[in-house]
């Protein structure tokens, strides 16, 4: 590859001091916030049917991130992809639209869950049980 890396390049760097090794730090979460900042959408004023402040979803384990949420290919269910990001096992709850789904994760595991009817089932990347 004779012509790679030509032209101008720009980088963003953030230094985050912490104690101990990387698994005890918030480095991965800080990197996510740097590279994928939260997106706020503004809309017109209306009465609406939701409270003024609410949460669509949350994950109880601090070392687990919800990285993707989509409708299942077969229709009615949701597919959630969770990632354990600190190298430690995690037990937690994923709360979506007021419904709780329990999970257990191994260190650095990526887990795909099919959520339907108040229950979660682990599936593969093709959404097969």
C-alpha positions in Angstrom: 0.0 0.0 0.0 2.0 2.8 -1.3 -0.5 5.6 -0.9 -2.1 5.0 2.5 -2.5 7.8 5.1 -2.2 10.6 2.6 -3.9 14.0 3.3 -4.8 15.7 6.5 -5.8 13.7 9.6 -7.4 15.0 12.8 -7.5 13.3 16.1 -9.4 13.9 19.4 -7.6 12.8 22.5 -8.9 12.8 26.1 -6.7 12.0 29.1 -8.6 10.5 32.0 -6.6 10.0 35.2 -7.5 7.0 37.4 -6.2 4.7 40.0 -5.3 1.1 39.4 -5.5 -0.7 36.0 -7.8 -0.1 33.1 -10.5 -2.4 34.4 -11.0 -0.3 37.5 -11.3 2.9 35.5 -14.0 4.5 33.5 -11.8 4.7 30.4 -14.1 2.7 28.1 -17.2 4.6 29.1 -15.3 7.9 28.7 -14.2 6.8 25.2 -17.8 6.0 24.3 -18.9 9.4 25.4 -16.1 11.0 23.4 -16.8 9.1 20.2 -20.6 8.8 20.5 -21.9 11.8 22.5 -25.5 11.7 23.6 -27.9 13.1 21.0 -30.7 15.3 22.1 -33.7 15.9 19.7 -35.7 19.0 20.1 -39.4 19.0 19.2 -42.3 21.5 19.3 -44.2 22.1 22.6 -47.2 19.8 23.1 -49.1 18.4 26.1 -48.1 14.8 25.3 -49.1 11.7 27.3 -45.7 11.2 29.1 -44.4 12.9 32.2 -42.1 15.9 31.8 -39.1 13.7 32.8 -38.9 10.0 32.1 -36.5 7.2 31.1 -37.0 5.0 28.1 -34.6 2.4 29.6 -31.7 1.8 31.9 -29.1 -0.9 32.9 -28.6 -1.5 36.6 -25.0 -2.8 36.3 -22.5 0.0 36.0 -20.1 -2.1 33.9 -22.7 -3.1 31.3 -23.7 -1.0 28.3 -26.8 -1.3 26.2 -25.1 -0.9 22.7 -28.0 -1.7 20.4 -31.8 -1.9 20.5 -33.9 -2.9 17.5 -37.0 -4.6 16.5 -36.6 -8.4 15.9 -36.5 -9.6 12.3 -39.5 -11.8 13.0 -41.6 -8.9 14.2 -43.0 -8.5 17.7 -40.0 -8.8 19.9 -37.1 -6.4 20.7 -33.4 -7.3 20.3 -31.0 -5.8 22.8 -27.2 -6.1 22.7 -25.4 -5.8 26.0 -21.6 -5.4 26.5 -19.7 -5.9 29.7 -16.9 -3.4 29.5 -14.7 -3.7 32.6 -13.5 -7.3 32.6 -15.7 -8.2 35.6 -18.7 -10.5 35.8 -22.1 -8.7 36.2 -25.6 -9.5 37.4 -28.1 -6.9 36.5 -31.4 -5.8 35.2 -32.3 -4.1 31.9 -35.3 -1.9 32.3 -37.2 -0.9 29.1 -40.5 0.8 29.1 -41.2 -0.2 32.6 -40.4 -3.9 32.1 -37.5 -5.5 33.9 -35.3 -8.2 32.3 -32.6 -9.9 34.4 -29.2 -10.9 32.9 -25.8 -12.3 34.0 -22.7 -11.6 32.1 -19.1 -12.9 32.0 -16.1 -10.6 31.8 -16.0 -8.8 28.4 -19.0 -10.7 27.2 -21.3 -9.5 24.4 -24.8 -10.8 24.9 -27.8 -10.5 22.5 -31.2 -10.8 24.1 -34.6 -11.2 22.6 -37.2 -9.4 24.7 -40.9 -10.3 24.4 -43.8 -10.9 26.7 -41.9 -9.9 29.8 -39.2 -12.5 29.3 -35.7 -12.4 27.8 -34.0 -15.2 25.8 -30.4 -15.2 24.8 -30.1 -15.5 21.0 -27.2 -15.5 18.5 -26.4 -12.7 16.0 -29.0 -14.1 13.6 -31.6 -13.9 16.4 -31.9 -17.7 16.7 -32.5 -19.2 20.2 
